[in-house]
Amino acid sequence: LRADKAFVLKSGQVAILQEIDRTEKFLRFRYPGEVIGDMALLSGDHRRTASCMAIEPTEAWVVDYARLRQLRDDPRRSDLRHLLERQYVERRIETRLLQHPLTARLDIADRVRLGELADTAPAAPMRIAPQQRLVEKAAAVDHVYFLLDGTVALAHPTEDGAEATFTTTAKRAFFLGLPALFGNVHWPNDLIARTDSWVTRLPVSALREFAASRPAFREAVAELLIASPSGRALAA
């Protein structure tokens, strides 16, 4: 459904549900003071990305998108823009981790922990514009990038000069740089956005520590890299 309003919870408790393979799966609870329904404001088609179900009597303030967009675009309120974008990324991470075959098998606590590893500092890339470079060729892979939405390309990574492009769909996101989980590697080429995209990054050191105590996850990453024709840069 197309959306035109967000809601600030005043009281009660709401469960967020995500449809995966025609089955609604629990993402997390939202509590008073939190906002729901804001994701569609920043999505390309302004459609709802999840369902919300009140699990007890709940009250909320209604915020019209037109007003919220006006506030977001006000140059004097750049902090609000950053807050909305950071919240969008954090919640998109939740959805994408539940969808991705590597992370869908983790329990909720582990997915939450993995999501907390994401770098959401002001200097971290989140919303990237076409032709924006994320990494340079030959740079050490010190972050694994999680492409949440959009298209990125490894510029001319093959002998024939063709680009390897990675485009998300409603059900598919991409991890890039996962081989760094097993040792020091370098980017084979520049990683460049080809469309307006959303991305987050996870420090390799933190991801290695996460995987070290979860051997099943580490083995699953290895299997996907072996099976992937572009395994040097991608697991999908």
GIRAQUI-V304628 format. One record per pair of residues at least 24 apart in sequence whose ideal C-beta (glycine too) atoms are under 8 Angstrom apart, sorted by the first residue. I is the first residue (numbers start at 1). J is the second residue. D is the distance in whole Angstrom. If there is no record, write none. Layout:
i->(I I)
j->(J J)
d->(D D)
//
This chain:
i->(1 1 2 2 2 2 2 3 3 3 3 3 3 3 4 4 4 4 5 5 5 5 5 6 6 6 6 6 6 6 6 6 7 7 7 7 7 7 7 8 8 8 8 8 8 9 9 9 9 9 9 9 10 10 10 10 11 11 11 12 12 12 12 12 12 12 13 13 13 13 14 14 14 14 14 15 15 15 15 16 16 16 17 17 17 17 18 18 18 18 18 18 19 19 20 20 20 20 24 25 26 27 27 27 28 28 28 29 35 35 36 38 38 38 38 39 39 39 40 41 41 41 41 41 42 42 42 43 44 44 49 49 50 82 85 85 86 86 88 89 89 89 89 89 89 90 90 90 92 92 92 93 93 93 93 96 96 96 99 99 99 100 100 100 101 102 102 102 102 102 102 103 105 105 106 106 110 110 113 114 114 117 117 117 117 117 118 118 118 118 119 119 119 119 119 120 124 124 125 125 125 126 126 126 127 127 127 128 128 128 128 128 129 129 130 130 130 130 131 131 131 132 132 133 133 133 133 134 134 134 134 135 135 135 136 136 137 137 137 137 138 138 139 139 140 140 140 141 141 141 141 141 141 141 141 142 142 142 142 143 143 143 143 143 144 144 144 144 144 144 144 144 144 144 145 145 145 145 145 145 145 146 146 146 146 146 146 146 146 147 147 147 147 147 147 147 148 148 148 148 148 149 149 149 150 150 150 150 150 150 150 151 151 151 151 152 152 152 152 152 152 152 153 153 153 153 154 154 154 154 154 154 155 155 155 155 156 157 157 157 164 164 164 165 166 166 167 172 174 174 174 175 175 175 176 176 177 177 178 178 178 178 178 179 179 179 179 180 180 181 181 181 181 181 182 185 187 188 188)
j->(47 48 40 45 46 47 48 37 40 41 46 47 48 65 46 64 65 66 37 62 63 64 65 35 36 37 38 41 62 63 65 68 35 36 37 60 61 62 63 33 34 35 60 61 63 33 34 35 36 58 59 60 58 59 60 61 57 58 59 54 55 56 57 58 59 60 54 55 56 58 52 53 54 55 58 52 53 54 55 50 51 52 50 51 52 53 49 50 51 95 98 99 50 51 98 99 104 171 51 98 108 94 95 98 94 108 112 55 63 87 60 68 84 87 88 88 91 92 65 65 68 69 72 84 84 85 88 149 149 196 92 95 95 122 126 127 120 126 198 118 120 126 148 198 200 115 118 120 148 149 198 118 146 148 200 146 148 173 171 172 173 172 173 175 224 175 217 220 221 224 235 217 216 220 214 217 214 217 210 202 210 202 203 206 207 210 146 200 201 202 143 200 201 202 203 200 200 201 199 200 201 198 199 200 196 197 198 193 196 197 198 199 193 196 193 194 195 196 192 193 194 192 193 190 191 192 193 191 192 193 199 187 190 191 187 190 187 188 189 190 186 187 186 187 184 185 186 177 179 180 184 185 186 187 204 180 203 204 205 177 201 202 203 204 175 176 177 178 180 181 201 202 204 207 175 176 177 191 199 200 201 173 174 175 176 199 200 201 202 173 174 175 176 197 198 199 173 197 198 199 200 173 197 198 193 194 195 196 197 198 199 193 194 195 197 176 191 192 193 194 197 199 191 192 193 194 187 188 189 190 191 233 189 190 191 192 189 188 189 233 230 233 234 194 234 236 195 236 234 235 236 234 235 236 233 234 204 233 221 224 225 234 235 225 231 232 233 204 207 207 208 211 218 221 222 232 233 232 233)
d->(7 5 7 8 5 6 8 6 4 7 6 7 5 7 8 7 5 8 6 5 7 6 6 6 7 4 4 7 8 5 7 6 7 5 5 4 7 6 7 8 8 5 6 4 6 7 5 8 7 7 8 5 8 4 5 6 8 6 5 6 8 5 6 3 6 8 7 5 5 7 5 7 5 7 6 7 5 8 5 5 7 6 6 4 7 6 8 5 8 6 6 8 8 7 6 6 8 8 7 6 8 5 7 6 7 8 8 8 8 7 8 7 7 7 7 6 6 7 8 6 6 7 8 7 7 7 5 8 8 8 8 6 7 7 5 6 5 7 7 7 6 5 7 6 5 7 7 6 5 7 6 6 7 7 6 7 6 4 6 7 7 8 6 7 8 7 7 6 6 6 6 8 8 7 8 7 7 8 7 8 6 5 7 5 6 6 7 4 7 6 7 7 5 7 7 7 7 6 6 8 7 7 7 7 7 8 6 5 8 5 8 6 7 6 6 6 6 7 6 7 8 7 5 6 7 5 8 4 7 7 7 5 7 5 7 6 6 7 5 5 5 7 6 5 7 8 6 4 7 4 8 5 6 6 6 8 7 5 8 7 4 6 6 6 6 7 4 6 6 7 7 5 6 6 7 5 6 7 6 8 5 7 7 6 8 7 5 7 7 6 4 8 6 7 8 5 6 8 4 6 6 8 6 4 7 8 5 6 2 6 8 7 4 4 6 7 6 7 5 6 6 8 7 5 8 5 8 7 5 7 6 6 5 5 8 6 6 5 5 8 6 7 8 6 6 8 8 7 6 8 5 7 5 8 5 6 8 7 6 8 6 7 5 6 7 6 8 5 8 6 6 6 7 6 7 8 8 6 7)
//
